[in-house]
Amino acid sequence: MENPTRQTVLIVDDDPDILDSVSFALEQAGYSVLTANNGEDGLRLAKEHHPSLAILDMMMPKRSGFLVIEALREEYSEPIHLIMMTANEGNRHQSYAELLGVADYIHKPVAINTLVERVNELLSQD
């Protein structure tokens, strides 16, 4: 299904396999995709390109997913949908992510089609 508006999705994860597979799936779904392998580069790309949605790993080099979200909430003037992906099973982390306003907190490994469906649902609200 092609997305005629070519909304931009930012994926920030330090695992190159996740970056490759998720970006490929989202491009096939019609999205424009930006990728970064650390939180600092992800935040820079978000500020430069204003994506409609960001998918963030929780634990990354240079800046964690939480710190990226906090910075986006402080500095980003447009609303942005956020999905956090993590291998961490802790409820405390999920509670904090939800407090920061993430739309979804997904445990790795995640089925790619499930993630693409969730992105479609969130971006169809815009």
Secondary structure, 3 states (H helix, E strand, C coil): CCCCCCCEEEEECCCHHHHHHHHHHHHHCCCEEEEECCHHHHHHHHHHHCCCEEEEECCCCCCCHHHHHHHHHHHCCCCCEEEEEECCCCHHHHHHHHHCCCCEEEECCCCHHHHHHHHHHHHCCC
